[in-house]
Every structure is written in C-alpha cells, then in structure tokens.
Amino acid sequence: MDASKIDSKTIGDAADRILAKGLVYLCTWGSNCERVHDIFDESARDINEGLTGDDLIMTTWHKDEPLREAVWYFVHGAFPSESFWRQCRDWSIPPVGNHKWEKQIRSMIHDVVFLPPKD
C-alpha cells in the first residue's frame, strides 16, 4: 500500500485489529512500508512479550525490491515461528488502495507460486 497519506494512528488501529484476529507474519511493500512495519512491530510488542522461546510475530519490509520479488518472498520465505505454524492457515496479499498493484499481483501469482524465480 502507499501509506504516505495514511496517519500512523489509523495504521496502528488496523494493526491492533489484525493482530487480534491472529496475524503471525507481515510483509510490507510500497511507499512508507518501513513505517507500516514499525507500527505493526509496536502493536505486536505486548503479544511478543508474552511468547516463549524463539516465538514472535514476524514482520519484514521490502522497500527496495520489485513487487514480484516481495511477493515471491512472501510465498516462499515468510514462515511463522514454530508455535504459530499449525494455526497459520490463511495467507493474504491485499494491495490496499491500488488497483494497478492488484492487477499485477493477480497476473503474477501463478508464476510466483509454481515457477522458480527469474534472474
């Protein structure tokens, strides 16, 4: 999403709601993705403090990568920590507020999932 025009409180409120529904891994891409990542990390802090061992809510940002590479990472490299593994059944790629990105993701998702990465 392009978060440059969205205030931090709105993102934080969304993070709280999404985390309460069970988010265990977040990959961000797009304008201001680092800020979105940091806000989700802050919102997940209380959850992470209650976890044991190596478990935590994972977050990554992919500012300098093409969209295709960020989607590839999400599909092939974003694995939740061990205690969340069995409960993590749903994966979502919501291109918030950008129909162009939605079309790109829809056109590339089959290849990203089933074919090796392009050089």
Sequence and secondary structure as in RCSB ss.txt:
>XXXX:A:sequence
MDASKIDSKTIGDAADRILAKGLVYLCTWGSNCERVHDIFDESARDINEGLTGDDLIMTTWHKDEPLREAVWYFV
HGAFPSESFWRQCRDWSIPPVGNHKWEKQIRSMIHDVVFLPPKD
>XXXX:A:secstr
  GGGS HHHHHHHHHHHHHTT  EEEE STTHHHHHHHHHHHHHHHHHT  TT   EEEE TTS HHHHHHHHH
HH    GGGTTT        TT HHHHHHHHHHHHHHHHS    
